[in-house]
Amino acid sequence: MEARVEKLVNEFEKNGWQLVGPVDISNDWWFDEIIQLVSLWKPVGKNLYLTTLTDPQITDKKIVWCIGISDVIPDNKIFKYLEQIALNDIKKENLKLLTQKINNIVLN
């Protein structure tokens, strides 16, 4: 797992989520992988998905530029995520506030 993605996963783990692992789903050009988390806080067992989105302008290789956060597995490239964060912003963003925002949406 890329270090910035791992940093985001670690923040979710500090805020009531447990890493399940990569979702076994056929790969498409618009994402690299989908990582599943499950809630340990009430309501226990809710799913969260972190989708590593690839740069749509680079078609010959998969360059991850962003993470889409959702409570269902995205089914296409125009899926509406609860939140998105660019990999380069993970160092700058307050990840605790981001995870709290997602918790307020998904767990309430």
C-alpha positions as CSV (number, residue, x, y, z in Angstrom):
1,M,0.0,0.0,0.0
2,E,1.3,3.4,-0.9
3,A,2.5,5.4,2.1
4,R,-0.1,8.3,1.7
5,V,-2.9,5.8,1.3
6,E,-1.7,4.0,4.4
7,K,-1.6,7.2,6.4
8,L,-5.3,7.8,5.6
9,V,-6.2,4.2,6.5
10,N,-4.3,4.6,9.8
11,E,-6.3,7.7,10.6
12,F,-9.6,5.9,9.9
13,E,-8.3,3.1,12.2
14,K,-7.8,5.6,15.0
15,N,-11.4,6.8,14.5
16,G,-13.4,3.6,14.7
17,W,-12.6,1.7,11.5
18,Q,-10.8,-1.6,10.9
19,L,-9.0,-2.5,7.7
20,V,-10.5,-5.5,5.9
21,G,-8.3,-5.2,2.9
22,P,-8.6,-4.9,-0.9
23,V,-12.0,-5.7,-2.4
24,D,-11.8,-8.6,-4.9
25,I,-13.3,-6.8,-7.9
26,S,-12.2,-6.8,-11.5
27,N,-10.0,-3.8,-12.2
28,D,-10.9,-1.1,-14.6
29,W,-8.9,1.8,-16.1
30,W,-10.3,4.5,-13.7
31,F,-9.1,2.9,-10.4
32,D,-6.1,1.0,-9.1
33,E,-7.7,-0.7,-6.1
34,I,-10.6,-0.5,-3.7
35,I,-9.8,-0.8,0.0
36,Q,-12.5,-1.9,2.4
37,L,-12.9,-0.8,6.0
38,V,-15.5,-1.9,8.5
39,S,-16.8,0.2,11.4
40,L,-16.1,-0.9,15.0
41,W,-18.1,2.0,16.4
42,K,-21.9,2.0,16.4
43,P,-23.4,1.1,14.0
44,V,-20.9,-1.8,14.0
45,G,-20.3,-3.5,10.7
46,K,-20.9,-0.5,8.3
47,N,-18.6,-0.6,5.3
48,L,-16.4,2.2,4.0
49,Y,-14.5,2.0,0.7
50,L,-11.3,3.9,-0.3
51,T,-10.9,3.9,-4.1
52,T,-7.5,4.8,-5.4
53,L,-8.5,6.8,-8.6
54,T,-6.1,6.9,-11.5
55,D,-5.2,10.0,-13.6
56,P,-7.6,10.0,-16.6
57,Q,-5.2,11.9,-18.7
58,I,-2.5,9.1,-18.5
59,T,-3.8,6.1,-20.4
60,D,-0.7,3.9,-20.8
61,K,-0.2,3.3,-17.1
62,K,-2.1,3.7,-13.8
63,I,-0.9,6.7,-11.8
64,V,-3.0,7.2,-8.7
65,W,-3.8,10.8,-8.0
66,C,-6.8,10.8,-5.7
67,I,-8.7,8.7,-3.2
68,G,-12.5,8.5,-3.4
69,I,-14.3,7.7,-0.1
70,S,-17.7,6.0,-0.3
71,D,-20.0,3.8,1.7
72,V,-20.8,1.6,-1.3
73,I,-18.5,0.1,-3.9
74,P,-18.3,2.5,-6.8
75,D,-19.6,1.1,-10.0
76,N,-18.3,3.6,-12.6
77,K,-15.9,6.4,-13.2
78,I,-18.6,9.1,-12.7
79,F,-19.6,7.8,-9.3
80,K,-20.4,10.5,-6.7
81,Y,-18.1,10.0,-3.7
82,L,-18.8,11.2,-0.2
83,E,-15.4,12.9,-0.3
84,Q,-12.3,12.9,-2.4
85,I,-8.8,13.8,-1.4
86,A,-5.8,14.2,-3.7
87,L,-2.7,12.1,-2.6
88,N,-0.6,15.3,-2.5
89,D,-3.2,16.9,0.0
90,I,-2.9,14.0,2.5
91,K,0.2,15.7,3.9
92,K,-1.5,19.0,4.2
93,E,-5.1,18.1,5.3
94,N,-6.2,17.6,8.8
95,L,-7.0,13.9,8.4
96,K,-8.7,13.7,11.8
97,L,-11.3,16.3,10.6
98,L,-11.8,14.4,7.4
99,T,-12.4,11.1,9.2
100,Q,-14.8,12.8,11.6
101,K,-16.7,14.3,8.7
102,I,-17.0,10.9,7.1
103,N,-18.0,9.3,10.4
104,N,-20.8,12.0,10.7
105,I,-22.1,11.0,7.3
106,V,-21.7,7.2,7.5
107,L,-22.3,6.4,11.2
108,N,-25.1,8.8,11.9
